[in-house]
Amino acid sequence: MIRVLLVDDQQILAEGIKSVLHTSDEVEVVGIASDGAIALDMCGKLKPDVVLMDIRMPNMNGVVATKKIKELDERIKIIILTTFDDSDYILSAINNGASGYLLKDIGATALIDAIKNAYDGDTILPAKIAKKITDAAAMVSTDKEYKLKKAFNLSEREIEIALMLYDGFTNRQIASALKLTDGTARNYISSIYLKLGVDGRASAVEKIKRNI
């Protein structure tokens, strides 16, 4: 039996979800919390397997609650269940350890399946939500490239390599990923150091970090 905690400040919605989940003999609702702070306390006492978490709630929202619950017990799986499909919320929730993000218009069978899949360790992201994450990540990447180009007048290839340096790639990994010789990769990196006004990788990464 999968033990589920519902977190939603709208009681009528929480009761409706509870009724839906009671149709499954594999899921047991162990409690309902009306905000993230209460949910955190209940997780410590009830030890649920899966939490269905709303986003916008008083006292502590779902994004913050997700982070704190995962810090309390990383084994607890958290699925964000909300009416909002804002990409900032999606990315924040996933970064804080959520196992998935669902909209409240999901069908009963799909919701029960999502809980079982999250319990088994899967990430639950409908295609519509996954696209929002991809689009948001692309915008962040484009924004970083623009900032580096503006700050240091790097070429397109130098921007690509600078971001790889920032992400922790070694010279050899950069050469391999971009199909360059080791010498060519080193030349690009030396040029980046020169344009950044630094003399090594650590200071280059620090300067890139400050400018993106």
N, C-alpha and C positions, 0 to 999 in steps of 0.2 A: 504493500500500500504506500502510495506517494503522499506524504504529508505536505499540505499546501497552506500558506498564510496569504490572505487577501489584504491588500493595503489600498484603501480608497476613501476619500473624505465624503463621498456621496453614498450614504448608507443603502439607498434603494438600489443603486447599481451593484454594490458589493453583494447584497442579498440575492440579486438576480444572477450574478456570476456563481455564487454559492449553489444556487438551485441547479444551474447548468452542470456544475461539476459533480453534484450528487447523483447525476444520471450514470456516472462511471463507477464501476466497482473496483477501479484501480487507483482512485484518487479520494483522499479524505481532507476536507477543509478543517484545519485545527484552530483557526481563529480569524478575526477580522480586525484590522487596525485602521484608524481614521486619519493617521498622518505618519510621517517617516520616523518621528521620535518614538511614538508608541510601537511602531513596527520593530525598531531596533531593540527595544526592551522585550517585546514578545519573542523575538528570535532567540534572545539569550535564554528565555525560559522554556519555550516550546520546541526549539530545534527543528524547524520545518525543513523539508527537503527542497522545496521550491517556494519562492515568493512571487506572487503576481502584484506588481508595483505600479501604482498610478504615478504620474509626473508632478502635476501642479497640486500641491496640498499645503495647508497651513503648517506652521512650526518648523517642519523639515521636509523639503521636497524630495521627490523620488530619486533624483540624481545623487544628492548628498546621502540619502539613506542607503542607496545601493553601495556606495563607497564604504560607509561605516559598517554595514552588515557584512560585507566581504572581509573587512578587517577583523571583525568579530569571529567569523567562521567562514573561511573560504570555500568550504564544501557546499554551502547553501547556494542553490541556483536561483538567479533572479531574472524574471521576465518582465520587462516594462510593458504594461498594458494601458494604453491611453488613447485619447481622441486626437492627440497632437502628433503630426508627423514632421515637425520642425527638425532640420538637419543638425542644428546645434545641440538639441536635446538628445538626438540619436547618438551622435558621436560622444557626447559627454557620458551618457549612460553606458555605452559599450566600453569606453576607456576606464570607467569606474568598476568594471567587472560584470556587467549584465550579460546574461547568456542569450538574450534575444530582445526583440522590440516588436510588439504587436499593436495593431489598432483595435479599438473596441467594437468595430463592426465585424470582427471575425466570427465565423460560425462556431456552434457548440462543438462539433466533432473536431474541427481544426484546432480549437483551443485546447481540448483534452489531449490531442496528439502532440501539440506543441509542448505541453507540460511534461508528457512522457519523454519526448525527445530531449528536452533540456535536462531532465533528470538523468538521462543516459549520456549526457556530456556534449550534445550537439548545440550549435549556435542557430538560433531561430530568427531568421530575417526574411520576410516576404520580399519578392522581387521589387516591389514598389519602394520599400524601405532601403533595400540594398542599393538601388539606383541613386537614392538621395545621398547615401554615404559616399558612393563613388564620385558623384558630382561635386560634393563638398570637398572631398580629398583633392580632386582635380583643381578646384578653385584655390585651395590652400597652396598646392604645388605651383600653380601659375603665379600666385601672389609672391611666393618666395623667389621665384625666378626673376620677376619684375624688380623686386627690391635689390637683389644682388646686381642685376644689370645696371640699375640706376646708381647704386652706391659705388661700384668698382669698375664699371664699364667692361665687364667680362663678356667673352664671346659665348655663343650658345653652348659649345662643347665645354668651355671652362665652367659655365654655370652648372651643367650636368655633373661634372667631376667635383665641383665645390660642394654640391649637395650630397654627393656620395661620400666625400670626406666627412661631412657633418654627420652622416648616418653611420660612420664607423668602418667604412670599407678600407681595406689595405690597398697599397699601390698595386699589388699583384691582382687582387680581386677587381679593382677598377679596370686594369688592363684586360683581364679576361672577360668581364661583363661587356666592355665596349669594343672588344676585338681589336685592341691596340697592342703594340709591342711594349715590353716593360719600359724601354727607353723613351718611347713616345709619351707614355703615361707620366713618366717622371718629368718630362719637359713641360707638359701641360700643368702639372702640379707646381713646378718651379715658377711658371708664369703666373699662376694664381697667387702664390706667396708674394711675388713681386708687386702685383696689383693691389693686394690687400695690405702691403707694407709690413709683412711678418716674416719671421725666419724659421718657422717650423710648424708642424701639424697642430700641436696643442693650441698655439696662439692663433692659427688660422681658423680652427674650429670655434674658438671663443669669439673671434671677430665676426665670423659668419652668423653665429648664434645671436649676437647683439644687433645684427642688421636684418634679420628676417623675423 
